[in-house]
């Protein structure tokens, strides 16, 4: 069982930045593909960004491409989401997700992830 713990959410104004963190205290963290999803009230869970276990390639959802950056630090068992130029439509609960040895092609599919964090709220005011 992998317990993921997100942090870094908050209330900001449009145009501001936030950095989310996800801690995953597991010995083989480098073998987990990591992702961020978000869910706004009344909407389906949406893919935000992901990194596969096997490389530092990245994948982004269309809505955040060019504004958000995902990264990981295997030495710290953590993944991060740098969010710049935030917009009101970015308001949602953001979830960290992990899956052991998940390949690049499956990164954007929430159904492929075995482990999820509890979520952190991001609210962007106009």
Beta strands, then each sheet from edge to edge (+ up, - down):
strand 1: 4-7
strand 2: 10-13
strand 3: 18-24
strand 4: 32-39
strand 5: 46-51
strand 6: 59-60
strand 7: 68-73
strand 8: 78-83
strand 9: 92-100
strand 10: 115-116
strand 11: 120-125
sheet 1: 1+ 3- 8+ 7-
sheet 2: 2+ 11+ 9- 4+ 5- 6+
sheet 3: 2+ 11+ 9- 10+
end
